[in-house]
């Protein structure tokens, strides 16, 4: 607990004159031997050692970041008493669906696999929007996560639908665009 700088203890010296550490003691000795109107004392009568005891704080941003703000909704999806995998069910469900889509693609059905991956990303976007807490599925702000997951999911789904041979979705200008960009 700090003493009031203007209060005098029983010894007759100001409270700040006793100082804290060597810097305070040296400043107190300089203040005690000074003339009342000299530069060593301040205009309010406080000793010069009172300011020396307080470290100067810079108003600049630190050069090394110590921590970062957590994204909104990044808390646990389930209370802490449950096991770790159960607390992260939104992220694990998206990863499981993506792994299933990659497995289906590797087994020779690329259209179905890409549709599963696209649907998993669209589901991630929907979960990020509707659930208040999604665990590790929250990477950035809620809006940025929704847009990122949603656009990637829609893009992968559209690519699966226009995949050759026999595309399920016919886009009239797509063949012309591909012809001019590939050549």
C-alpha positions in Angstrom: 0.0 0.0 0.0 1.4 3.4 -0.9 1.3 6.3 1.5 -0.1 9.7 0.5 2.8 11.8 -0.8 1.5 14.9 1.0 1.1 13.1 4.4 4.0 13.3 7.0 4.7 10.3 9.2 5.9 10.6 12.8 9.5 11.1 11.7 8.8 14.5 10.3 9.9 13.7 6.7 7.4 13.5 3.8 6.2 10.0 3.1 7.8 9.9 -0.4 11.2 10.9 1.1 11.7 7.5 2.6 11.6 6.1 -0.9 11.5 2.6 -2.2 14.8 1.2 -3.1 18.1 2.9 -3.9 16.6 5.4 -6.4 14.1 6.7 -3.9 16.7 7.0 -1.2 19.0 9.0 -3.4 16.3 11.2 -4.5 15.2 11.8 -0.9 18.7 12.8 0.1 18.9 15.2 -2.8 15.5 16.7 -1.9 16.3 16.9 1.9 19.4 19.0 1.3 17.9 21.3 -1.3 16.8 24.8 -0.9 13.0 25.3 -0.8 12.9 27.1 -4.1 15.3 25.0 -6.1 14.5 22.7 -9.0 14.9 19.5 -7.0 11.5 20.0 -5.3 8.3 20.3 -7.2 5.9 23.3 -7.0 3.4 21.4 -4.9 6.0 20.5 -2.3 6.3 16.8 -3.3 9.8 15.5 -3.3 11.5 14.6 -6.6 11.9 11.0 -5.5 8.1 10.4 -5.7 8.3 10.5 -9.5 11.5 8.4 -9.7 9.8 5.5 -7.9 7.1 5.2 -10.6 8.4 3.7 -13.8 7.6 5.7 -16.9 5.0 4.0 -19.1 5.2 4.4 -22.9 2.2 5.2 -24.9 3.6 3.4 -28.0 2.3 0.0 -29.1 4.5 -2.8 -27.9 7.0 -4.2 -30.5 6.1 -7.8 -29.4 2.5 -8.9 -29.2 1.9 -10.8 -26.0 -1.5 -12.1 -26.8 -4.4 -11.8 -29.3 -8.1 -11.4 -28.9 -10.1 -14.6 -29.2 -12.6 -14.6 -32.0 -16.2 -14.1 -30.9 -18.0 -17.4 -30.3 -14.7 -19.3 -29.8 -15.7 -20.7 -26.4 -16.4 -24.3 -25.8 -19.4 -25.7 -27.6 -20.2 -27.8 -24.6 -19.5 -27.2 -20.9 -16.0 -28.0 -19.6 -17.0 -31.2 -17.7 -17.3 -33.0 -21.0 -14.3 -34.6 -22.7 -12.3 -32.5 -25.2 -13.6 -34.2 -28.4 -17.2 -33.7 -27.4 -16.6 -30.0 -26.6 -15.3 -29.5 -30.2 -18.1 -31.3 -32.0 -18.7 -28.6 -34.6 -15.1 -28.7 -35.9 -14.9 -32.5 -35.7 -18.2 -32.9 -37.7 -16.8 -30.7 -40.5 -13.5 -32.5 -40.5 -15.2 -35.9 -40.5 -17.4 -34.9 -43.5 -14.4 -33.5 -45.3 -12.4 -36.7 -44.7 -15.4 -38.7 -46.0 -15.5 -36.6 -49.1 -11.8 -37.1 -49.7 -12.1 -40.8 -49.2 -15.0 -41.0 -51.7 -13.0 -39.0 -54.2 -10.0 -41.3 -53.7 -12.2 -44.3 -54.3 -13.1 -43.0 -57.8 -16.2 -40.9 -57.4 -14.9 -37.3 -57.5 -18.2 -35.6 -58.1 -19.8 -37.1 -55.0 -16.7 -36.5 -52.9 -16.6 -32.8 -53.9 -20.3 -32.4 -53.2 -19.7 -33.9 -49.7 -16.8 -31.5 -49.1 -18.8 -28.5 -50.4 -21.8 -29.5 -48.2 -19.4 -29.8 -45.2 -18.2 -26.2 -45.7 -21.7 -24.9 -46.2 -22.7 -26.6 -43.0 -19.7 -25.0 -41.2 -20.9 -21.6 -42.4 -24.4 -22.4 -41.1 -23.1 -23.6 -37.7 -21.0 -20.5 -37.4 -24.1 -18.4 -38.0 -26.6 -20.2 -35.8 -24.6 -21.6 -32.8 -23.5 -19.1 -30.1 -20.2 -21.1 -29.4 -18.5 -23.3 -32.0 -15.1 -24.0 -30.4 -12.2 -24.2 -32.8 -14.4 -23.7 -35.8 -14.2 -19.9 -34.9 -11.0 -18.6 -36.4 -11.8 -15.0 -37.3 -14.8 -12.8 -36.7 -18.2 -14.5 -37.1 -19.0 -12.6 -40.3 -15.6 -13.4 -41.9 -15.9 -17.1 -41.0 -19.4 -17.3 -42.4 -18.4 -15.7 -45.7 -15.2 -17.7 -46.0 -16.8 -21.1 -45.3 -19.9 -20.3 -47.4 -18.0 -19.1 -50.5 -15.6 -22.0 -50.4 -18.5 -24.4 -50.0 -20.5 -22.9 -52.8 -17.4 -22.8 -55.1 -16.5 -26.4 -54.5 -20.2 -27.5 -54.9 -20.4 -25.6 -58.2 -17.2 -27.1 -59.5 -18.6 -30.6 -58.6 -21.8 -29.8 -60.5 -20.0 -28.7 -63.7 -17.4 -31.4 -63.6 -16.9 -33.4 -66.8 -18.0 -35.9 -68.1 -21.7 -35.3 -68.2 -22.0 -32.1 -66.1 -25.1 -31.9 -63.9 -25.2 -28.1 -64.4 -24.8 -26.5 -67.8 -23.4 -22.9 -67.8 -23.7 -21.5 -71.3 -20.6 -19.2 -71.3 -18.4 -21.6 -69.4 -17.1 -23.5 -72.5 -16.3 -20.3 -74.3 -14.4 -18.9 -71.2 -12.4 -22.1 -70.8 -11.6 -22.2 -74.6 -10.2 -18.6 -74.5 -8.3 -19.0 -71.2 -6.7 -22.4 -71.9 -5.4 -21.6 -75.3 
